């Protein structure tokens, strides 16, 4: 079906060119015609004639970073994930360049529809604590390359360091001086392998294998932490990308473990899917302990969208339901809805 569509589109464009249509062929020379005909034979079925024309004009004009017609066609048909990885590749050419890792955002209002997790705070204070149901939530996440081509081949591993910080800030709670209810720190090291395996119509673009430490930097009874070995497998198709992250918790001594049952609530995997439609991005995250007797997990829905003509800052809406929105809440269910601004997204 795809090949039939391409052939029909190729014939239509050739006829359009030959017919001398004023809207299209008035300023089209022989080189541009030849370029377009070649482009039709290689284009995806979602590519428009306007996109191919722009790519050919850029190629013929010697536009920066486009050295061959094939390169310009590749730019046109890149998936959303390929475009993101392409931007990272440009940054990676300068070692130690800081790049986005996960999302970077701030929710100016994040409202909890369920009861707030007061117990740890009340245990620490020795008296009742009145937490505000509306707080600020933000995430900062970045990475940089430590070692390129660790195994001497492009697809055989780059070593990265990454850092992610998530904060739950009681900014609007003046009764207890607007404290940070919980702040989670997650440094990690991982090896990243570029891939092109095809499976069920998807392409396995990237596989990461790493170590992560996550803690909230508090003393007991508010202290929470764990260490994990993980693997992430990322696949995409068009403007859709999905990633499966599985992990193994590194055991701790019982006397030092302040959250020994964390896997009962957060499980051992996370599935995250993202779809980009025009300038908007829709996300879904799902975790589950796969225990059918006492089933626990979490789901997160997100939407980012442009606010102005620039994509540098977007609007962001996030809904979360379940366990583990932050480490302090790993065993307390929350249902929250927040809105704010997005600086960098998955795609």
C-alpha positions as CSV (number, residue, x, y, z in Angstrom):
1,X,0.0,0.0,0.0
2,X,2.8,2.4,0.9
3,X,4.7,1.6,-2.4
4,X,1.5,2.1,-4.4
5,X,0.9,5.5,-2.7
6,X,4.5,6.6,-3.4
7,X,4.2,5.6,-7.1
8,X,0.9,7.5,-7.5
9,X,2.3,10.5,-5.7
10,X,5.4,10.4,-7.9
11,X,3.3,10.3,-11.1
12,X,1.1,13.2,-9.8
13,X,4.1,15.4,-9.1
14,X,5.8,14.5,-12.4
15,X,2.5,15.5,-14.2
16,X,2.3,18.6,-12.1
17,X,5.9,19.6,-13.1
18,X,5.5,18.8,-16.7
19,X,2.2,20.6,-17.0
20,X,3.9,23.9,-16.2
21,X,1.5,24.9,-13.4
22,X,2.0,28.6,-12.6
23,X,1.8,27.9,-8.9
24,X,4.6,25.3,-8.9
25,X,6.5,25.2,-12.1
26,X,7.0,28.9,-12.9
27,X,10.4,29.1,-11.3
28,X,11.4,25.5,-11.3
29,X,14.5,24.6,-13.2
30,X,15.5,21.2,-14.4
31,X,17.7,20.5,-11.4
32,X,14.9,21.1,-9.0
33,X,12.6,18.9,-11.1
34,X,15.1,16.0,-11.0
35,X,15.6,16.5,-7.3
36,X,11.8,16.3,-6.6
37,X,11.4,13.2,-8.7
38,X,14.1,11.4,-6.7
39,X,12.6,12.7,-3.5
40,X,9.2,11.2,-4.3
41,X,10.8,7.7,-4.6
42,X,12.3,7.9,-1.1
43,X,9.7,9.8,0.8
44,X,7.5,8.5,3.6
45,X,3.7,8.6,2.8
46,X,3.2,11.3,5.4
47,X,5.6,13.7,3.7
48,X,4.1,16.6,1.8
49,X,5.1,18.0,-1.5
50,X,5.9,21.3,0.2
51,X,8.3,19.7,2.6
52,X,10.1,17.9,-0.3
53,X,10.3,21.1,-2.3
54,X,11.8,23.0,0.7
55,X,14.3,20.2,1.2
56,X,15.4,20.3,-2.5
57,X,15.7,24.0,-2.6
58,X,17.8,24.0,0.6
59,X,20.0,21.3,-0.9
60,X,20.5,23.0,-4.2
61,X,21.2,26.3,-2.5
62,X,24.0,24.6,-0.5
63,X,22.2,25.1,2.8
64,X,24.4,24.5,5.9
65,X,24.5,20.9,7.2
66,X,22.8,19.5,4.0
67,X,25.5,18.2,1.7
68,X,23.5,15.6,-0.4
69,X,20.0,15.2,-1.6
70,X,19.8,12.0,0.6
71,X,20.7,14.1,3.7
72,X,17.9,16.6,3.0
73,X,15.4,13.7,2.4
74,X,16.5,12.1,5.7
75,X,15.7,15.4,7.5
76,X,12.2,15.4,6.0
77,X,11.4,11.9,7.1
78,X,13.0,11.8,10.5
79,X,10.8,10.6,13.3
80,X,10.2,12.8,16.3
81,X,12.7,10.7,18.4
82,X,15.3,10.8,15.6
83,X,15.0,14.6,15.6
84,X,15.6,14.7,19.3
85,X,18.5,12.4,19.1
86,X,19.9,14.4,16.2
87,X,20.0,17.5,18.3
88,X,21.7,15.6,21.1
89,X,24.3,14.3,18.7
90,X,25.1,17.8,17.7
91,X,25.7,18.7,21.3
92,X,27.6,15.6,22.0
93,X,30.3,16.6,19.6
94,X,31.5,19.0,22.3
95,X,32.5,16.8,25.2
96,X,31.1,17.9,28.6
97,X,28.2,19.8,27.0
98,X,25.2,19.7,29.3
99,X,22.0,18.4,27.7
100,X,18.4,17.7,28.9
101,X,17.9,14.2,30.3
102,X,14.3,13.9,31.5
103,X,11.7,16.7,31.3
104,X,12.4,20.1,32.9
105,X,9.3,21.8,34.1
106,X,7.6,23.7,36.9
107,X,4.0,23.2,38.0
108,X,3.0,26.5,39.7
109,X,0.0,24.8,41.2
110,X,-0.2,21.0,41.9
111,X,-3.4,20.2,43.7
112,X,-3.8,16.9,45.6
113,X,-7.4,15.6,45.5
114,X,-6.7,12.9,48.1
115,X,-5.5,13.5,51.7
116,X,-1.9,14.8,52.1
117,X,0.7,12.4,53.5
118,X,1.0,14.0,56.9
119,X,2.3,11.0,58.9
120,X,6.1,11.3,58.3
121,X,6.0,15.1,59.1
122,X,3.9,14.6,62.2
123,X,6.2,11.8,63.4
124,X,9.2,14.1,62.9
125,X,7.6,17.2,64.5
126,X,5.9,15.3,67.3
127,X,2.7,17.2,66.8
128,X,0.0,17.6,64.1
129,X,1.1,19.3,60.9
130,X,-1.3,21.0,58.5
131,X,0.0,20.5,54.9
132,X,-1.5,22.5,52.1
133,X,-3.2,20.5,49.3
134,X,-1.8,22.9,46.7
135,X,1.9,23.0,46.3
136,X,4.6,23.7,43.6
137,X,6.3,20.8,41.9
138,X,9.3,21.1,39.7
139,X,11.8,18.9,38.0
140,X,15.4,19.7,36.9
141,X,17.2,17.0,34.8
142,X,20.4,17.1,32.8
143,X,23.1,14.9,31.5
144,X,26.5,15.1,29.9
145,X,28.8,12.6,28.2
146,X,31.9,11.3,30.1
147,X,33.3,9.0,27.5
148,X,32.4,8.7,23.8
149,X,32.6,5.5,21.9
150,X,33.7,3.5,24.9
151,X,34.0,0.3,22.7
152,X,35.5,2.1,19.7
153,X,32.4,1.9,17.7
154,X,29.6,4.5,17.3
155,X,26.9,2.1,18.3
156,X,28.8,0.4,21.1
157,X,28.3,2.7,24.0
158,X,28.7,6.2,25.2
159,X,29.1,6.7,29.0
160,X,26.9,9.4,30.5
161,X,26.4,11.0,33.9
162,X,22.9,12.3,34.6
163,X,21.2,14.2,37.5
164,X,17.5,14.7,38.2
165,X,15.9,16.6,41.0
166,X,12.2,16.6,41.9
167,X,10.8,19.0,44.5
168,X,7.5,19.3,46.2
169,X,7.4,22.8,47.6
170,X,4.7,24.0,50.1
171,X,5.0,27.5,48.7
172,X,1.5,28.6,49.6
173,X,1.6,27.2,53.1
174,X,2.4,30.2,55.3
175,X,1.5,28.3,58.5
176,X,4.8,26.3,58.4
177,X,7.0,28.8,56.6
178,X,6.6,27.3,53.1
179,X,9.0,24.4,53.4
180,X,10.0,21.9,50.8
181,X,7.9,18.9,51.7
182,X,10.2,16.5,49.9
183,X,13.1,16.9,47.5
184,X,14.5,13.9,45.6
185,X,18.0,13.7,44.2
186,X,18.9,11.1,41.6
187,X,22.4,10.9,40.2
188,X,23.1,8.1,37.7
189,X,25.7,6.7,35.4
190,X,24.6,4.8,32.2
191,X,25.9,3.4,29.0
192,X,23.9,4.3,25.9
193,X,23.8,2.1,22.8
194,X,22.4,3.4,19.5
195,X,20.4,0.7,17.7
196,X,18.2,0.2,14.6
197,X,16.5,-3.2,15.2
198,X,13.0,-3.5,13.7
199,X,10.2,-5.1,15.7
200,X,6.5,-5.1,15.0
201,X,6.8,-2.0,12.8
202,X,8.8,-0.1,15.5
203,X,12.5,0.7,15.5
204,X,14.5,0.1,18.7
205,X,16.5,3.4,18.6
206,X,18.3,3.3,21.9
207,X,19.2,1.1,24.9
208,X,20.6,2.3,28.2
209,X,22.1,0.3,31.0
210,X,23.0,2.1,34.2
211,X,23.1,2.6,38.0
212,X,21.0,5.1,39.8
213,X,20.9,6.4,43.4
214,X,17.8,8.2,44.6
215,X,17.3,9.8,48.0
216,X,15.7,12.7,49.7
217,X,18.6,13.8,51.8
218,X,16.6,13.8,55.0
219,X,17.3,12.3,58.4
220,X,14.9,9.7,60.0
221,X,12.0,9.5,60.2
222,X,11.8,11.4,56.9
223,X,14.7,9.7,55.2
224,X,14.1,7.7,52.0
225,X,16.6,6.2,49.6
226,X,17.4,3.2,47.3
227,X,20.0,2.1,44.7
228,X,19.1,0.4,41.4
229,X,20.6,-1.2,38.4
230,X,18.4,-0.6,35.4
231,X,17.9,-1.1,31.7
232,X,15.9,1.1,29.3
233,X,14.7,0.1,25.9
234,X,13.4,2.9,23.7
235,X,11.4,2.3,20.5
236,X,9.7,4.7,18.0
237,X,7.5,4.9,15.0
238,X,6.7,8.2,13.3
239,X,5.8,10.7,16.0
240,X,5.3,8.0,18.7
241,X,8.0,6.8,21.1
242,X,7.8,4.4,23.9
243,X,10.3,3.2,26.5
244,X,10.4,0.3,28.9
245,X,12.6,0.7,32.0
246,X,13.2,-2.3,34.2
247,X,15.3,-2.3,37.4
248,X,16.8,-4.4,40.1
249,X,17.0,-2.9,43.6
250,X,20.4,-3.4,45.2
251,X,19.8,-4.9,48.7
252,X,20.6,-2.9,51.8
253,X,21.2,-3.9,55.4
254,X,17.9,-4.2,57.3
255,X,19.0,-1.7,59.9
256,X,19.9,0.9,57.3
257,X,16.9,0.4,55.1
258,X,14.2,3.1,55.8
259,X,11.9,1.9,52.9
260,X,12.3,-1.9,52.7
261,X,9.0,-2.4,51.0
262,X,9.4,0.2,48.3
263,X,9.2,-2.4,45.5
264,X,5.7,-3.4,46.8
265,X,4.5,0.0,45.8
266,X,6.8,1.1,42.9
267,X,7.3,-2.4,41.3
268,X,10.2,-3.2,39.1
269,X,9.4,-1.5,35.8
270,X,8.1,1.7,34.3
271,X,6.5,2.1,30.8
272,X,6.5,5.6,29.3
273,X,5.0,6.5,25.9
274,X,5.0,9.9,24.2
275,X,3.2,11.1,21.1
276,X,4.0,14.4,19.3
277,X,1.2,16.0,17.3
278,X,2.3,19.2,15.6
279,X,3.8,21.3,18.4
280,X,2.0,19.5,21.2
281,X,3.2,16.4,23.1
282,X,1.1,13.9,25.0
283,X,2.6,11.5,27.5
284,X,1.6,8.5,29.5
285,X,3.6,6.8,32.3
286,X,2.6,3.5,33.9
287,X,4.1,1.6,36.8
288,X,2.8,-1.5,38.6
289,X,3.9,-4.1,41.1
290,X,2.2,-6.9,39.1
291,X,0.9,-8.3,42.4
292,X,-2.7,-9.4,41.8
293,X,-3.5,-9.8,45.5
294,X,-2.4,-6.4,46.6
295,X,-2.0,-4.4,43.4
296,X,-0.3,-1.0,43.5
297,X,1.2,1.3,40.9
298,X,0.9,4.7,39.3
299,X,-0.2,6.4,36.2
300,X,0.8,9.8,34.9
301,X,-0.8,11.7,32.0
302,X,0.8,14.8,30.6
303,X,0.3,17.5,27.9
304,X,2.7,20.2,26.7
305,X,1.7,22.8,24.2
306,X,3.1,26.1,22.8
307,X,2.2,29.3,24.5
308,X,3.8,31.7,22.0
309,X,5.5,31.5,18.6
310,X,8.6,30.1,20.2
311,X,8.9,26.6,21.5
312,X,11.4,27.5,24.2
313,X,8.7,27.7,26.9
314,X,5.5,25.6,26.7
315,X,2.5,25.2,28.8
316,X,2.3,22.0,30.7
317,X,-0.4,20.0,32.4
318,X,0.2,16.9,34.5
319,X,-2.1,14.4,36.1
320,X,-0.7,11.8,38.5
321,X,-2.5,9.0,40.4
322,X,-0.9,6.3,42.5
323,X,2.2,5.7,44.6
324,X,5.6,7.2,44.4
325,X,5.1,10.8,43.1
326,X,8.0,11.5,45.4
327,X,10.0,9.2,47.7
328,X,8.3,10.4,50.9
329,X,5.0,9.3,49.3
330,X,6.3,6.0,48.0
331,X,3.7,4.2,50.3
332,X,1.0,6.9,50.2
333,X,-1.3,7.2,47.3
334,X,-1.9,10.6,45.7
335,X,-4.1,12.0,43.0
336,X,-2.8,15.3,41.8
337,X,-3.5,17.7,38.9
338,X,-1.0,20.5,38.1
339,X,-0.3,23.2,35.5
340,X,2.7,25.3,34.7
341,X,5.5,25.6,32.3
342,X,7.7,23.1,30.4
343,X,11.3,24.0,29.3
344,X,12.4,20.7,27.8
345,X,10.3,17.7,26.8
346,X,10.9,14.0,25.9
347,X,10.5,14.8,22.1
